[in-house]
Amino acid sequence: MELPQKPKIWQSLLPVGVLITLLIVSVIFFGEDASYGPNQVALILSGVVASLIGLKLGYRWKEMQQAMVKGVSLAMGAIFILLVVGSLIGTWILSGTVPTMMYYGLQVLNPQIFYTACCIICAIVAIVSGSSWTTVSTIGIALIGIAAAFGLHLGIAAGAIISGAYFGDKLSPLSDTTNLAPAMAGTDLFVHIRHMLWTTIPSITLALILFTIIGLLQSSSVDSSSGLSEILLALENSYSLGVHLLIPVVVVLGLIYKKMPAFPALLIGALLGGVTAMIFQQDVVLAFVGDSDLPQFLLLIKGFWTVMFTEFTATTSNAALDSLLTRGGMASMLDTIWLIISAMMFGAAMEKTGMLEVLTQKILSAARSTGSLILATLSTAIGLNVIASDQYISIVIPGRMYRAEFVKRGLDPKNLSRALEDSGTLTSALVPWNTCGAFMAASLGVPTLYYLPFAFFNYTNPFISAIYGFTGFTIVPLDKDHADD
């Protein structure tokens, strides 16, 4: 049987060009609703273009279809987590856990320092939990609610939450990507973390300065008392509030800290939220169910069950609060899951047909200096976040492809591992159809392109990493022990 041909550079670029064109048209036509169907169509059609080129190169449709199925299977872990996060949001609102965090947060946090405080709080939680996803889907959803109650810019608030969450995730030894990057590059975990401090600390410092300046400037146009007392009163009248309702949050963070995988930890948190609702928020549950034909205990179970799969509808005395708390359920995540499946199909078609390899090799051939090699690594990881739509792929593929080149050029592998995280991990949340970008938008209820300009940490870090590459600052040469490996 004749082997498939290697794709030419123009063939490799064609599906990417089609995708970019369709995504631009999608945003022009549909605006903020682009991620609720139009982008999925763009990704699938671009995958079809890649597949047609694959057929011309000699690949069989069955091979490419199997690759797509495998590509989608790689995202199943993220899909499972998305479903359970939908349930967690619903049960935590029903139980009063999120309203309690909002209630106390509104009284403690100040609009002037809110963005900075968001970033710091999420950074601490992410370092402890090792997960940006867990941080955003627990503390993050409460903070975004507080921002809305204050009348603050939700894009900036989401940017601050994500900046802090990814800072903590990036430096936590419990993080999966923080372990994956040094494994791909061939260096030690804690060597990798220490080396990342050189790019990470300046990036988060710059982000905190910007959030502080924005907060101080914006505070003059924000009346923190306007409508705030009404929201607090509505929370008091609608829920039985108390610190005991924060137990689900403490349990989830404790389980993650003990290295329990995210899916079972979040599922336990969702179930615990439902039980908490049945015990402490019976009036809220009964009002949500709106069915008097069953005994009360069965109605409570029905309410718990219902909010696991469908959106909780808030009925407080405050319309603004109702819009904040009407969220959750597995069904709320289906558009995001659709987006991820479509994106993984496109990425798998590009990888199976060899187009990704051609593009990365073309980049590497142009990287003649140390600075250009670092830039090539950063660019490849960012490009894979856009094309392959998965942060793990954006770390694994360039790590695998560039590892030997770094050694050949006499560069310590920790330079590679740092570049992988500075780009692959951080920019994943900035791509609407990437698993991370889709998750952040779905969890916070803020479109990716709306918070993107304000996720300062996530996009300043790659720039600082590139500057270090060209100046040679903190670029460590290969020692004799590594050279002999």
Secondary structure as a PSIPRED ss2 file (coil, helix, strand):
# PSIPRED VFORMAT (PSIPRED V4.0)

   1 M C   1.000  0.000  0.000
   2 E C   1.000  0.000  0.000
   3 L C   1.000  0.000  0.000
   4 P C   1.000  0.000  0.000
   5 Q C   1.000  0.000  0.000
   6 K C   1.000  0.000  0.000
   7 P C   1.000  0.000  0.000
   8 K C   1.000  0.000  0.000
   9 I H   0.000  1.000  0.000
  10 W H   0.000  1.000  0.000
  11 Q H   0.000  1.000  0.000
  12 S H   0.000  1.000  0.000
  13 L H   0.000  1.000  0.000
  14 L H   0.000  1.000  0.000
  15 P H   0.000  1.000  0.000
  16 V H   0.000  1.000  0.000
  17 G H   0.000  1.000  0.000
  18 V H   0.000  1.000  0.000
  19 L H   0.000  1.000  0.000
  20 I H   0.000  1.000  0.000
  21 T H   0.000  1.000  0.000
  22 L H   0.000  1.000  0.000
  23 L H   0.000  1.000  0.000
  24 I H   0.000  1.000  0.000
  25 V H   0.000  1.000  0.000
  26 S H   0.000  1.000  0.000
  27 V H   0.000  1.000  0.000
  28 I H   0.000  1.000  0.000
  29 F H   0.000  1.000  0.000
  30 F H   0.000  1.000  0.000
  31 G H   0.000  1.000  0.000
  32 E H   0.000  1.000  0.000
  33 D H   0.000  1.000  0.000
  34 A H   0.000  1.000  0.000
  35 S H   0.000  1.000  0.000
  36 Y H   0.000  1.000  0.000
  37 G C   1.000  0.000  0.000
  38 P H   0.000  1.000  0.000
  39 N H   0.000  1.000  0.000
  40 Q H   0.000  1.000  0.000
  41 V H   0.000  1.000  0.000
  42 A H   0.000  1.000  0.000
  43 L H   0.000  1.000  0.000
  44 I H   0.000  1.000  0.000
  45 L H   0.000  1.000  0.000
  46 S H   0.000  1.000  0.000
  47 G H   0.000  1.000  0.000
  48 V H   0.000  1.000  0.000
  49 V H   0.000  1.000  0.000
  50 A H   0.000  1.000  0.000
  51 S H   0.000  1.000  0.000
  52 L H   0.000  1.000  0.000
  53 I H   0.000  1.000  0.000
  54 G H   0.000  1.000  0.000
  55 L H   0.000  1.000  0.000
  56 K H   0.000  1.000  0.000
  57 L H   0.000  1.000  0.000
  58 G C   1.000  0.000  0.000
  59 Y C   1.000  0.000  0.000
  60 R C   1.000  0.000  0.000
  61 W H   0.000  1.000  0.000
  62 K H   0.000  1.000  0.000
  63 E H   0.000  1.000  0.000
  64 M H   0.000  1.000  0.000
  65 Q H   0.000  1.000  0.000
  66 Q H   0.000  1.000  0.000
  67 A H   0.000  1.000  0.000
  68 M H   0.000  1.000  0.000
  69 V H   0.000  1.000  0.000
  70 K H   0.000  1.000  0.000
  71 G H   0.000  1.000  0.000
  72 V H   0.000  1.000  0.000
  73 S H   0.000  1.000  0.000
  74 L H   0.000  1.000  0.000
  75 A C   1.000  0.000  0.000
  76 M H   0.000  1.000  0.000
  77 G H   0.000  1.000  0.000
  78 A H   0.000  1.000  0.000
  79 I H   0.000  1.000  0.000
  80 F H   0.000  1.000  0.000
  81 I H   0.000  1.000  0.000
  82 L H   0.000  1.000  0.000
  83 L H   0.000  1.000  0.000
  84 V H   0.000  1.000  0.000
  85 V H   0.000  1.000  0.000
  86 G H   0.000  1.000  0.000
  87 S H   0.000  1.000  0.000
  88 L H   0.000  1.000  0.000
  89 I H   0.000  1.000  0.000
  90 G H   0.000  1.000  0.000
  91 T H   0.000  1.000  0.000
  92 W H   0.000  1.000  0.000
  93 I H   0.000  1.000  0.000
  94 L H   0.000  1.000  0.000
  95 S C   1.000  0.000  0.000
  96 G C   1.000  0.000  0.000
  97 T H   0.000  1.000  0.000
  98 V H   0.000  1.000  0.000
  99 P H   0.000  1.000  0.000
 100 T H   0.000  1.000  0.000
 101 M H   0.000  1.000  0.000
 102 M H   0.000  1.000  0.000
 103 Y H   0.000  1.000  0.000
 104 Y H   0.000  1.000  0.000
 105 G H   0.000  1.000  0.000
 106 L H   0.000  1.000  0.000
 107 Q H   0.000  1.000  0.000
 108 V H   0.000  1.000  0.000
 109 L C   1.000  0.000  0.000
 110 N C   1.000  0.000  0.000
 111 P C   1.000  0.000  0.000
 112 Q C   1.000  0.000  0.000
 113 I C   1.000  0.000  0.000
 114 F H   0.000  1.000  0.000
 115 Y H   0.000  1.000  0.000
 116 T H   0.000  1.000  0.000
 117 A H   0.000  1.000  0.000
 118 C H   0.000  1.000  0.000
 119 C H   0.000  1.000  0.000
 120 I H   0.000  1.000  0.000
 121 I H   0.000  1.000  0.000
 122 C H   0.000  1.000  0.000
 123 A H   0.000  1.000  0.000
 124 I H   0.000  1.000  0.000
 125 V H   0.000  1.000  0.000
 126 A H   0.000  1.000  0.000
 127 I H   0.000  1.000  0.000
 128 V H   0.000  1.000  0.000
 129 S H   0.000  1.000  0.000
 130 G C   1.000  0.000  0.000
 131 S C   1.000  0.000  0.000
 132 S H   0.000  1.000  0.000
 133 W H   0.000  1.000  0.000
 134 T H   0.000  1.000  0.000
 135 T H   0.000  1.000  0.000
 136 V H   0.000  1.000  0.000
 137 S H   0.000  1.000  0.000
 138 T H   0.000  1.000  0.000
 139 I H   0.000  1.000  0.000
 140 G H   0.000  1.000  0.000
 141 I H   0.000  1.000  0.000
 142 A H   0.000  1.000  0.000
 143 L H   0.000  1.000  0.000
 144 I H   0.000  1.000  0.000
 145 G H   0.000  1.000  0.000
 146 I H   0.000  1.000  0.000
 147 A H   0.000  1.000  0.000
 148 A H   0.000  1.000  0.000
 149 A H   0.000  1.000  0.000
 150 F H   0.000  1.000  0.000
 151 G C   1.000  0.000  0.000
 152 L C   1.000  0.000  0.000
 153 H C   1.000  0.000  0.000
 154 L H   0.000  1.000  0.000
 155 G H   0.000  1.000  0.000
 156 I H   0.000  1.000  0.000
 157 A H   0.000  1.000  0.000
 158 A H   0.000  1.000  0.000
 159 G H   0.000  1.000  0.000
 160 A H   0.000  1.000  0.000
 161 I H   0.000  1.000  0.000
 162 I H   0.000  1.000  0.000
 163 S H   0.000  1.000  0.000
 164 G H   0.000  1.000  0.000
 165 A H   0.000  1.000  0.000
 166 Y H   0.000  1.000  0.000
 167 F H   0.000  1.000  0.000
 168 G H   0.000  1.000  0.000
 169 D H   0.000  1.000  0.000
 170 K H   0.000  1.000  0.000
 171 L H   0.000  1.000  0.000
 172 S C   1.000  0.000  0.000
 173 P C   1.000  0.000  0.000
 174 L C   1.000  0.000  0.000
 175 S C   1.000  0.000  0.000
 176 D H   0.000  1.000  0.000
 177 T H   0.000  1.000  0.000
 178 T H   0.000  1.000  0.000
 179 N H   0.000  1.000  0.000
 180 L H   0.000  1.000  0.000
 181 A H   0.000  1.000  0.000
 182 P H   0.000  1.000  0.000
 183 A H   0.000  1.000  0.000
 184 M H   0.000  1.000  0.000
 185 A H   0.000  1.000  0.000
 186 G C   1.000  0.000  0.000
 187 T C   1.000  0.000  0.000
 188 D C   1.000  0.000  0.000
 189 L H   0.000  1.000  0.000
 190 F H   0.000  1.000  0.000
 191 V H   0.000  1.000  0.000
 192 H H   0.000  1.000  0.000
 193 I H   0.000  1.000  0.000
 194 R H   0.000  1.000  0.000
 195 H H   0.000  1.000  0.000
 196 M H   0.000  1.000  0.000
 197 L H   0.000  1.000  0.000
 198 W H   0.000  1.000  0.000
 199 T H   0.000  1.000  0.000
 200 T H   0.000  1.000  0.000
 201 I H   0.000  1.000  0.000
 202 P H   0.000  1.000  0.000
 203 S H   0.000  1.000  0.000
 204 I H   0.000  1.000  0.000
 205 T H   0.000  1.000  0.000
 206 L H   0.000  1.000  0.000
 207 A H   0.000  1.000  0.000
 208 L H   0.000  1.000  0.000
 209 I H   0.000  1.000  0.000
 210 L H   0.000  1.000  0.000
 211 F H   0.000  1.000  0.000
 212 T H   0.000  1.000  0.000
 213 I H   0.000  1.000  0.000
 214 I H   0.000  1.000  0.000
 215 G H   0.000  1.000  0.000
 216 L H   0.000  1.000  0.000
 217 L H   0.000  1.000  0.000
 218 Q H   0.000  1.000  0.000
 219 S H   0.000  1.000  0.000
 220 S H   0.000  1.000  0.000
 221 S H   0.000  1.000  0.000
 222 V C   1.000  0.000  0.000
 223 D C   1.000  0.000  0.000
 224 S C   1.000  0.000  0.000
 225 S C   1.000  0.000  0.000
 226 S C   1.000  0.000  0.000
 227 G C   1.000  0.000  0.000
 228 L H   0.000  1.000  0.000
 229 S H   0.000  1.000  0.000
 230 E H   0.000  1.000  0.000
 231 I H   0.000  1.000  0.000
 232 L H   0.000  1.000  0.000
 233 L H   0.000  1.000  0.000
 234 A H   0.000  1.000  0.000
 235 L H   0.000  1.000  0.000
 236 E H   0.000  1.000  0.000
 237 N H   0.000  1.000  0.000
 238 S H   0.000  1.000  0.000
 239 Y C   1.000  0.000  0.000
 240 S C   1.000  0.000  0.000
 241 L C   1.000  0.000  0.000
 242 G C   1.000  0.000  0.000
 243 V H   0.000  1.000  0.000
 244 H H   0.000  1.000  0.000
 245 L H   0.000  1.000  0.000
 246 L H   0.000  1.000  0.000
 247 I H   0.000  1.000  0.000
 248 P H   0.000  1.000  0.000
 249 V H   0.000  1.000  0.000
 250 V H   0.000  1.000  0.000
 251 V H   0.000  1.000  0.000
 252 V H   0.000  1.000  0.000
 253 L H   0.000  1.000  0.000
 254 G H   0.000  1.000  0.000
 255 L H   0.000  1.000  0.000
 256 I H   0.000  1.000  0.000
 257 Y H   0.000  1.000  0.000
 258 K C   1.000  0.000  0.000
 259 K C   1.000  0.000  0.000
 260 M C   1.000  0.000  0.000
 261 P C   1.000  0.000  0.000
 262 A H   0.000  1.000  0.000
 263 F H   0.000  1.000  0.000
 264 P H   0.000  1.000  0.000
 265 A H   0.000  1.000  0.000
 266 L H   0.000  1.000  0.000
 267 L H   0.000  1.000  0.000
 268 I H   0.000  1.000  0.000
 269 G H   0.000  1.000  0.000
 270 A H   0.000  1.000  0.000
 271 L H   0.000  1.000  0.000
 272 L H   0.000  1.000  0.000
 273 G H   0.000  1.000  0.000
 274 G H   0.000  1.000  0.000
 275 V H   0.000  1.000  0.000
 276 T H   0.000  1.000  0.000
 277 A H   0.000  1.000  0.000
 278 M H   0.000  1.000  0.000
 279 I H   0.000  1.000  0.000
 280 F H   0.000  1.000  0.000
 281 Q C   1.000  0.000  0.000
 282 Q H   0.000  1.000  0.000
 283 D H   0.000  1.000  0.000
 284 V H   0.000  1.000  0.000
 285 V H   0.000  1.000  0.000
 286 L H   0.000  1.000  0.000
 287 A H   0.000  1.000  0.000
 288 F H   0.000  1.000  0.000
 289 V H   0.000  1.000  0.000
 290 G C   1.000  0.000  0.000
 291 D C   1.000  0.000  0.000
 292 S C   1.000  0.000  0.000
 293 D C   1.000  0.000  0.000
 294 L C   1.000  0.000  0.000
 295 P C   1.000  0.000  0.000
 296 Q H   0.000  1.000  0.000
 297 F H   0.000  1.000  0.000
 298 L H   0.000  1.000  0.000
 299 L H   0.000  1.000  0.000
 300 L H   0.000  1.000  0.000
 301 I H   0.000  1.000  0.000
 302 K H   0.000  1.000  0.000
 303 G H   0.000  1.000  0.000
 304 F H   0.000  1.000  0.000
 305 W H   0.000  1.000  0.000
 306 T H   0.000  1.000  0.000
 307 V H   0.000  1.000  0.000
 308 M H   0.000  1.000  0.000
 309 F H   0.000  1.000  0.000
 310 T C   1.000  0.000  0.000
 311 E C   1.000  0.000  0.000
 312 F C   1.000  0.000  0.000
 313 T C   1.000  0.000  0.000
 314 A C   1.000  0.000  0.000
 315 T C   1.000  0.000  0.000
 316 T C   1.000  0.000  0.000
 317 S C   1.000  0.000  0.000
 318 N C   1.000  0.000  0.000
 319 A H   0.000  1.000  0.000
 320 A H   0.000  1.000  0.000
 321 L H   0.000  1.000  0.000
 322 D H   0.000  1.000  0.000
 323 S H   0.000  1.000  0.000
 324 L H   0.000  1.000  0.000
 325 L H   0.000  1.000  0.000
 326 T C   1.000  0.000  0.000
 327 R C   1.000  0.000  0.000
 328 G C   1.000  0.000  0.000
 329 G C   1.000  0.000  0.000
 330 M H   0.000  1.000  0.000
 331 A H   0.000  1.000  0.000
 332 S H   0.000  1.000  0.000
 333 M H   0.000  1.000  0.000
 334 L H   0.000  1.000  0.000
 335 D H   0.000  1.000  0.000
 336 T H   0.000  1.000  0.000
 337 I H   0.000  1.000  0.000
 338 W H   0.000  1.000  0.000
 339 L H   0.000  1.000  0.000
 340 I H   0.000  1.000  0.000
 341 I H   0.000  1.000  0.000
 342 S H   0.000  1.000  0.000
 343 A H   0.000  1.000  0.000
 344 M H   0.000  1.000  0.000
 345 M H   0.000  1.000  0.000
 346 F H   0.000  1.000  0.000
 347 G H   0.000  1.000  0.000
 348 A H   0.000  1.000  0.000
 349 A H   0.000  1.000  0.000
 350 M H   0.000  1.000  0.000
 351 E H   0.000  1.000  0.000
 352 K H   0.000  1.000  0.000
 353 T C   1.000  0.000  0.000
 354 G C   1.000  0.000  0.000
 355 M H   0.000  1.000  0.000
 356 L H   0.000  1.000  0.000
 357 E H   0.000  1.000  0.000
 358 V H   0.000  1.000  0.000
 359 L H   0.000  1.000  0.000
 360 T H   0.000  1.000  0.000
 361 Q H   0.000  1.000  0.000
 362 K H   0.000  1.000  0.000
 363 I H   0.000  1.000  0.000
 364 L H   0.000  1.000  0.000
 365 S H   0.000  1.000  0.000
 366 A C   1.000  0.000  0.000
 367 A C   1.000  0.000  0.000
 368 R C   1.000  0.000  0.000
 369 S C   1.000  0.000  0.000
 370 T H   0.000  1.000  0.000
 371 G H   0.000  1.000  0.000
 372 S H   0.000  1.000  0.000
 373 L H   0.000  1.000  0.000
 374 I H   0.000  1.000  0.000
 375 L H   0.000  1.000  0.000
 376 A H   0.000  1.000  0.000
 377 T H   0.000  1.000  0.000
 378 L H   0.000  1.000  0.000
 379 S H   0.000  1.000  0.000
 380 T H   0.000  1.000  0.000
 381 A H   0.000  1.000  0.000
 382 I H   0.000  1.000  0.000
 383 G H   0.000  1.000  0.000
 384 L H   0.000  1.000  0.000
 385 N H   0.000  1.000  0.000
 386 V H   0.000  1.000  0.000
 387 I H   0.000  1.000  0.000
 388 A C   1.000  0.000  0.000
 389 S C   1.000  0.000  0.000
 390 D C   1.000  0.000  0.000
 391 Q H   0.000  1.000  0.000
 392 Y H   0.000  1.000  0.000
 393 I H   0.000  1.000  0.000
 394 S H   0.000  1.000  0.000
 395 I H   0.000  1.000  0.000
 396 V H   0.000  1.000  0.000
 397 I H   0.000  1.000  0.000
 398 P H   0.000  1.000  0.000
 399 G H   0.000  1.000  0.000
 400 R H   0.000  1.000  0.000
 401 M H   0.000  1.000  0.000
 402 Y H   0.000  1.000  0.000
 403 R H   0.000  1.000  0.000
 404 A H   0.000  1.000  0.000
 405 E H   0.000  1.000  0.000
 406 F H   0.000  1.000  0.000
 407 V H   0.000  1.000  0.000
 408 K H   0.000  1.000  0.000
 409 R C   1.000  0.000  0.000
 410 G C   1.000  0.000  0.000
 411 L E   0.000  0.000  1.000
 412 D C   1.000  0.000  0.000
 413 P H   0.000  1.000  0.000
 414 K H   0.000  1.000  0.000
 415 N H   0.000  1.000  0.000
 416 L H   0.000  1.000  0.000
 417 S H   0.000  1.000  0.000
 418 R H   0.000  1.000  0.000
 419 A H   0.000  1.000  0.000
 420 L H   0.000  1.000  0.000
 421 E H   0.000  1.000  0.000
 422 D H   0.000  1.000  0.000
 423 S H   0.000  1.000  0.000
 424 G H   0.000  1.000  0.000
 425 T H   0.000  1.000  0.000
 426 L H   0.000  1.000  0.000
 427 T H   0.000  1.000  0.000
 428 S H   0.000  1.000  0.000
 429 A H   0.000  1.000  0.000
 430 L H   0.000  1.000  0.000
 431 V C   1.000  0.000  0.000
 432 P C   1.000  0.000  0.000
 433 W C   1.000  0.000  0.000
 434 N C   1.000  0.000  0.000
 435 T H   0.000  1.000  0.000
 436 C H   0.000  1.000  0.000
 437 G H   0.000  1.000  0.000
 438 A H   0.000  1.000  0.000
 439 F H   0.000  1.000  0.000
 440 M H   0.000  1.000  0.000
 441 A H   0.000  1.000  0.000
 442 A H   0.000  1.000  0.000
 443 S H   0.000  1.000  0.000
 444 L H   0.000  1.000  0.000
 445 G C   1.000  0.000  0.000
 446 V C   1.000  0.000  0.000
 447 P C   1.000  0.000  0.000
 448 T H   0.000  1.000  0.000
 449 L H   0.000  1.000  0.000
 450 Y H   0.000  1.000  0.000
 451 Y H   0.000  1.000  0.000
 452 L H   0.000  1.000  0.000
 453 P H   0.000  1.000  0.000
 454 F H   0.000  1.000  0.000
 455 A C   1.000  0.000  0.000
 456 F H   0.000  1.000  0.000
 457 F H   0.000  1.000  0.000
 458 N H   0.000  1.000  0.000
 459 Y H   0.000  1.000  0.000
 460 T H   0.000  1.000  0.000
 461 N H   0.000  1.000  0.000
 462 P H   0.000  1.000  0.000
 463 F H   0.000  1.000  0.000
 464 I H   0.000  1.000  0.000
 465 S H   0.000  1.000  0.000
 466 A H   0.000  1.000  0.000
 467 I H   0.000  1.000  0.000
 468 Y H   0.000  1.000  0.000
 469 G H   0.000  1.000  0.000
 470 F H   0.000  1.000  0.000
 471 T H   0.000  1.000  0.000
 472 G C   1.000  0.000  0.000
 473 F C   1.000  0.000  0.000
 474 T C   1.000  0.000  0.000
 475 I C   1.000  0.000  0.000
 476 V C   1.000  0.000  0.000
 477 P E   0.000  0.000  1.000
 478 L C   1.000  0.000  0.000
 479 D C   1.000  0.000  0.000
 480 K H   0.000  1.000  0.000
 481 D H   0.000  1.000  0.000
 482 H H   0.000  1.000  0.000
 483 A H   0.000  1.000  0.000
 484 D C   1.000  0.000  0.000
 485 D C   1.000  0.000  0.000
